[in-house]
Amino acid sequence: MEEDKNNNENPLKANRRHFFSQLSVGIGSLALGSLLIPDLFKGGAEKLMNQPLGIAHFAPKAKRIIYLFQAGGPSQLESFDYKPTLQKRMGEDLPESIRAGQRLTGMTSGQDSFPLMPSAVKFRQHGESQTWISDYFPHIAKIADEITVVRSMQTEAINHDPAITFFQTGSQISGRPSMGSWLSYGLGSENKNLPSFVVLTSRGKGNSQGLYSKLWSSGFLDSKHQGVLLRSGKDPVLYLNDPDGISRSDKRHLLDHVSSLNKLHHLETGDDEIESRIAQYEMAYRMQMSVPDVMDISKEPESIIKLYGEDCQVPGTYAANALQARRLAENGVRFIQLYHQGWDQHGNLPNEMAGQAKDVDKASAALVMDLKQRGMLEDTLVVWGGEFGRTNYCQGKFDPTNYGRDHHPRAFSVWMAGGGIKPGLNYGKTDEFGYNVIENPVHINDFHATLMHAMGLDHEQLTYKHQGRRFRLTDVAGHVVKDLLI
């Protein structure tokens, strides 16, 4: 009795009867765990922590994301953020009370004045939502009630490379996994014959910033989660085709032998990257059959060609990539990233941006309409936008007929459609000068958290332990913008 009394007073003490009764429960739990997760005791606790189940945390609204990234920073003042005050005060210096000493780039920091410059193009309201859209985007204007325009995006990055890296990886510093890699890691693939993360690039006629593979890198995640760049032309994936004289059966025989050697090496070293290498060899073998079929648009009906425009038949164009994105989405690719370069209009903005908008306007709207008519828009999230916006003052000498705008991270616009996003919504607001957000700010971390939520992932739970720290796409910030979600 004294033994039991002492044990009750201090729950950290246990008598023999209590110890053996609890031990049986623990052994049973371990046995059950080893049946449910065969690798439970093979790689240590950290390895287990970094192996998600490949299922969503909760019921998702979206099964996939198509991200139409407009590299270079399209001007919100010539696209989706209408500011008539700029017309009324054209040529006046931006009030210091509005700029409030905010950071400038080296391209305009030496200017003596910051003359306000109105939009080079007219704006009109469209749809039941009465969304303001410039005349540069007549086709996107037709789907105004399908899209949600967020006019209150914010970032800290003021130069292209860190700004694009921030949007793609959640950090301005290179080396982190891209968003597509995080989704691949968290949710896995829907089609074993295609990568879960695919990248397509195109280039417009305007000033282009470079694109680097670090933007679709898997960082410290398994390399099997990195984006696969599909090229235009005869060979969409480099080194995928077999050399002359090698049959498919020969390739299968070779892979089997290489795989057996790699497995032996893995048993000796325990290096998980070897398993990824085996998986990538197998994926490449299957892609030899699947990729050519997915990339072949010859069977698309004339109505679809007309919808996207004739350029969709020219490999490497934005229109061709938009159509390929729909085909990849149909075939179970989880994250499809399009990059279109040429939005860096520091000068000659009226002419350059008009051409850039023409490149993407019809195909962007076509993609949304195409997904909707196939019943895919409700579970496909389409995103359109760049890495930052543009200043409300002109860069360099004031010239209403030929001007440019500098980088502006404080307030810019993106739009989204489908995948659980409320249609026909205008979210957030900037001041009358279009310089600062005054209502419902959305930081990049919030943006990422919201996209992941639409995919059924809790951005705070999807983590990976690396170098003693748990990392996630949203780092240590971000909240889900629930007002954007259905």
Residue, then its C-alpha position, 0 to 999 in steps of 0.5 A: m500500500e505504501e508503494d502505491k501511495n508513493n506512486n500516486e504522489n509522484p506520477l514519474k515513479a512507477n512500481r513493477r506492476h505499473f511498469f510491465s502493464q504499460l510496457s505491453v501497450g508500448i510494444g503493441s503500438l510499436a508492432l502496429g507501427s512497423l506493420l503500417i510503416p515498414d520503414l519505421f525503424k530503418g532510417g531514424a526519427e529524422k528520416l521518418m519526419n521527412q517522409p509525408l504520407g502523400i495525402a492532404h491534411f484536409a479535403p482540398k478544393a484544388k487538385r493541381i495548380i497552373y501558375l502563369f508567371q509573368a517574369g519582369g513585373p507587369s505594371q498594375l497601373e496598366s492592367f488591373d489597378y485603375k487610378p484616375t487620380l494619376q490622370k488628374r495630377m499628371g506630371e506633379d511630383l509624388p508627395e513625400s507623405i505618400r512615398a514616406g522615404q520608402r526604398l528605391t532602386g538604383m535606377t531612380s534613387g538619383q532622380d530629383s523629382f518623381p513625376l506622376m504618370p497616368s496609365a497609357v491605356k484606358f480602363r473599363q469595368h467588366g462583368e457583373s463583378q464590375t472589375w476594372i481591367s485595362d484595354y490591353f487585356p480584352h480577352i481576360a476582361k471577358i472572364a472577369d466574373e471567373i477571376t479574383v483580382v488581388r490588388s493588395m499584394q506586397t513583397e520586400a524584394i525590390n530587384h528581379d532575382p530575389a523577388i522572383t526567388f521569393f515568389q517561387t521558393g518563399s525566400q529571397i535567398s537561393g537554395r530553398p525548395s520551390m513551391g512546386s517541389w513542396l507540393s510534390y513532397g507533400l502530395g506526391s504524384e497523380n500519374k506515375n508516368l509523368p513528373s508531379f512538377v513541370v516547367l514551361t518557358s516562353r519569351g516575349k518581345g520586351n526586356s527580359q530578365g534571366l530565368y534560372s533552374k534554381l527557381w524550380s529546384s527541390g533545394f534540400l528536398d529529395s531531387k525527385h521533387q524538382g521541376v522538370l523543364l519541358r522544352s519546345g521542339k523535337d526533344p521536350v526533355l534533353y537526353l530522354n530519347d535512346p541513341d540509335g541501335i538501342s531498343r526499348s527492351d535493351k533499355r529495360h534490361l540496362l535499367d534493371h542491371v543499373s537498378s540492382l547495382n544502385k540498390l546494393h550501393h544503397l544498402e552499403t551507404g544508406d544514402d537516400e539520394i540513391e533511391s531518388r536516382i533509381a526512381q528518376y531512371e524509372m520515371a525517365y523510362r516511362m516518360q519516353m512513352s508518355v511525354p511525346d503523347v502529352m506534347d502532341i497537339s495534332k489531335e486537338p480540335e479546330s475549336i481549341i486551336k481557335l480558342y487559344g489562337e494560332d500561336c498555340q501551334v508554334p512550339g515555345t510560344y506562350a499560347a502553345n505552353a498554355l495549351q500544353a498546361r491544360r493537357l498536362a493538368e488532364n494527365g495528372v501533373r500536380f504543379i505546372q509552372l509557366y514563365h513568360q519573360g519580357w515584362d521589365q518595362h523601364g522605358n517605352l512602356p506603352n509600346e512594349m507592354a501592349g505587345q507583351a499583353k497581346d502575347v498572353d491575353k488570349a491564351s490566358a483567358a482561353l485556358v480558364m475557359d477551356l478548363k471550365q468547359r471540361g469541368m476542370l476549373e473547379d479543381t484546378l487553381v490558375v494563378w497569373g502575376g509577376e514578382f512585383g509591380r511598377t511605380n506610379y511615377c515615370q523613370g527618368k525624364f518626364d515624357p507622356t508619350n514614351y516613359g517607363r516605370d521602375h520596380h515597386p514592391r509595395a503594392f501590385s496585382v495578381w489574379m486567380a481563378g478556379g480551385g476553390i477561389k471565389p470568382g468575380l471578387n475584387y480584393g484589397k485596395t491601394d491608395e488613390f496614387g496606387y502606391n500603398v496598400i490601404e485595405n487587406p494587404v496580402h504578403i507573399n507568405d499569405f499568398h503561399a499559405t492560401l494556395m497551399h490551403a486550397m490544395g488541402l495542405d496546412h502550411e504550418q504542418l508541411t515541414y522538412k527538417h534540414q540542418g537542425r531546423r524545420f523549414r516550410l514554404t512560408d518560413v515563420a510567417g503567413h496566414v490563410v486569406k480565407d476571404l479569397l476562398i469559397 
